[in-house]
Amino acid sequence: MRDTKPLTRYATQTDLRMRYLEWDGSDPPVLLIHGLTVCAEYWSLTARLLAPEHRVIAMDLRGHGQSEKPDSGYDYPTLAQDLEQLCAETGVEGALVAGHSWGAGVALILAASHPQRASHLALVEEGLGRRRKPPDGSTPDYAQRMAPPEIYRTRETYLRAAGAGLGDVMGPEIEDVLMASVTVNPDGSISECLSKENQIQILQAMGELNGQEVLATLRVPLLFAAALSSRPDRLEWNERKQEGVRRAQWLVPSSRVHWFPNAAHDIQLHRPEELAQALEAFIHRQGGE
């Protein structure tokens, strides 16, 4: 694998201080958006495979990693505006915008609200086919959706939980990626960079997002990249995911799907070569067809 190292930079002309990684390369650029509670490093294995053919930028979203952590602004429009400001400062236009998991929702809103920034949109491990709010309108217990406290006891317990599904590729490099999103306390315990209060705001916004409405407005080529588990107890989960992607494709008939059999949720860590190849092929498809 190529040893293409990024530069670490900080945005200075944005409403908040944002840290981002940049791999030097040429156009068209690639903008990579991480998932909930993690940071830009989660894209590093895939990013270096896309560089130097592309200029690649992966940022720490607000509240995450080394970016500023205000007490508000964790709704999708504000997060998309953060990215719009970063794109304006860095001169990113006509990019492949790829978002992972929760970050796929941020990527979707950016592409829909600022179409000049995205020439192609890749939603990795997120179909965004419907609201997440309970059908009875009740308010979910968001604290129950957070990771249990026991995984943060030590570095080892955290890596075991964060690296679930990555056992066949786990090694020092991926351990470093996983640890980039957290802080090791003096007593050896682990703390997430994203505060619990800000995480609750994000989970609330996820429950309110109507992905169907936004998908129907897209005017850029769209790729769904999704993992399928090989575990027998996840077969029903696979079926629900496939159905969700089919519903989303109905809204965007020209969209494409790349399935990753026997892959973990963090495809960009588990199968970076295959994901990079899928993204590269998507960029170069004539007119996104």
N, C-alpha and C positions, 0 to 999 in steps of 0.2 A: 504493500500500500504506500502511496506517495506520502512523503513527509512534507506536506504543505502547511506551514504554520500561519495562523492569522495574526493581524495586528489588533491590539486592544485599544479602543478609542472611546471617547465620551462626547455625546452631543452637547453643544453649548448654545444653540439657538432655538431650543425647545422650551416648553413650559416647565419641564422638570429635567433633571440630569439623568440621561440615559446612557448606559454602557452598552457597547456593541463590539462584536468581533467582525473583522473584515479580512477576507481572502482576496488578494489582488487577482484581477483577471479582466476579461473583455466583456462586451455586451453580447447578448442581452444579460442584464444582471439577474441575480436570484436573491430573494428576500425570504428568510427562514424564521418562523415564529414558533417558539417552544410551547409546551403544555403547562398545566397548572402545577405550581410549587417548584418548578425546576428553573433552568436558565439556558443561556445561549449555547453552552458547551454540549447540551444534549444533541445538537445538530452537527457537532464538529466532525464526526467520522464520515458523515454523508457530504458535508460541505467541502471537505478537502478533496473529495473525488470529483466534485463539480468545478473546482478551481484547478488550473488557471484559465480553463476555457471560458469561465464566467467570473465576473466580479460577484462575490457572495457576501451577504451581510446577515448576521444573526444577532439579535439584540436581547438584552434582559428587559422584559416588559416591566411596567411600573409595579413596584412592590416585590419584585423578584431579583435574585442575584445581587449585582452591585449597582443596580439602578435605584433612583430615589424612591422612597416608600411613603407617599402621602397617605392620609387617613381616608381619602375618598377618590373617586374617579375610576372605579373598577367595573363600570358598565362598558358594554361593547363600543358604543360610539366614542367615548372618551379614549379608550385604548386605541381605537382605529385612528383617532386624531393624533395621538402620540406618535404613531407610526407615520402618519402623513407628514408631521413636522420633521421626523427623522429623514424621511425620503427627500423632503425639500432641502434639508441641510446637506445631504450627501449626494444629491442629484440623481436619485434613483427614479427612473421612469420606464414603463414598458417591461416590468420585471416578471419573472415567474415568482409568484407569491405562494409559498407553501406553509401551511400551518398544521401543527400536530395536536390532536385531541382538543382540549379547550382552545388552544391557539388557532385551530382551524376556524372556529367561530370568529375570532378576531380578524383572521385573514379574509374571511367571507365579507365581513362588514367593510373592511378596507377596500376590497375589490369593488363592492357595490357602491360605496359612497365616494370613492376617489378612483374612478376607472382609469385615469391616466397613469396610475402607478402600476397597474397589473395588466400584463398582456396575456397571462395564463394564471390559472388558480388551481392549486392542488390541495385537497382536503385529505389529510393523512389520519386515518383511524377516527374519522368522524363523518357521518353521513348528513347530519343536520336536517333530518326529514320532518321533525315535529317538535313541539314544545316538550320540555322535561317536567313541567309542573304537573302534580297529580290531577287526574280528571275531575275529582270532586272539589277542586279549588282550595283544598287545605294547604296549610303552610308546612313544608317539610321540616324535619329536625336536621338542620344543616350540620350541626356538630356531630351527628351520627355518621355523616358521610366522610368525615375526615379520617385520616390514618390513625389507628389506635396508638395511645401513648407508649406502649411497650416496645414499639419498633425503634424508638429513639433512645433506648437505654445506653447503647454503645455503638461504636462504628460498625461492629460486626452485625448487630441486630438490624441496623439501618440498611447496610449493604444487602443483607439477606432479603429484606422486604423490597427495597428499591430495585434489586436485580432479579426479582422473581421472573422466571421465563427466559433469562439470559444465561443460564448456567453453562450452555455449550460454547459460549463465546466470552464468558467472564474471565477477566485478567486485570493486571495492574492499570492498563489504559482505561478500560471501562469503569473500573473502580474510581479512578480519578475524575471521570466525567460525572459519575453519580455523586461524588463528594463535593463537586463544585457548587452544588445548589444549597449546601447546608453549612452550618458552623459547628465545629467541635468545641464544646465547653470545657473549662478547666477540669471538671469532674469526669470527663470522658463521654458525657451524654451529648446528644445531637439536637440542634435547634434548626428549624427551617427558616430561611430568609423571609418568606412570606408569613406575615402575622396571621393568627387565627381570625382576628376581626376582619382583616382585608380578604381573607379566604372566604369568609361567609358572604361578603359582598359579591364576590365572584360567583359563588354557587347560586346566590339569588338571581344574578343576571343570567346565568345559564338556564335557570328555570323559566325565565321570562322570554328568552329568545325564541322567536317564531322563525325557524330556519326555512320553512317552506315558503313563506312570503318573500324572504330575501333571495333564495335560490331562483325564484321565478323572475326576478329582475335582472339577473346576471346577463352580461353581454360579452363575456370572455370565455374562451375554451376552459373546460372544467375536467379535472381528473380526481377520481376517488381512489385512494390507495388504502387498502384495508387488510388486516391480518385475520387469518382463520386459525383457530387453535386446534391442536391435535389431541387435546385431552378429552377423554370420553365424557367427562362431566361438563364440557363446554359446548357440546353439539347443539343444544338448544340455543345457547348464546350465539353460535355461528349462524343459525337459521334466522334469529331476530336481526342480526347485523345485515345479513344478505337481503332480508325483506326491507329494512330501512334504506339501504342503498338503492334497491329497486324503486322504492317510492320517490326517492330524491332524483333518480334518473328520469322518472316520468315527468318531473318538473323541468328538467334540463335534458331534452332528448339527445342533444349532441354530445353529452358528457361521456367520458370513458371511465372504465374501472380496471384497476390492476389489483388482483388478489394475491396475497402473500401466504400460501399454505404453511402451516406449522411455524408461524412467526409469533413473536411476542408483541404486546401492545406498542412498545418502543421500537418500531420497525427501523428507525434511523440508527439505532444502536445494534439491533439484532441482525439486520440484513442491509447494511449500508450500501454495499455494492449493488445489490438488486434495486434498491430504492433509487440510488443515483442514476442507474441506467434507465429506470422507468421515467424519472423526471427529465432526463436528457432527451429521451425519445419523444416525450410529450412536448417539450419546447420546440422540437424540430419538425413536428407534424405540420404539414402545409395547412395554414389557416386553422389549426386545431382540429382538423377533420380526422 
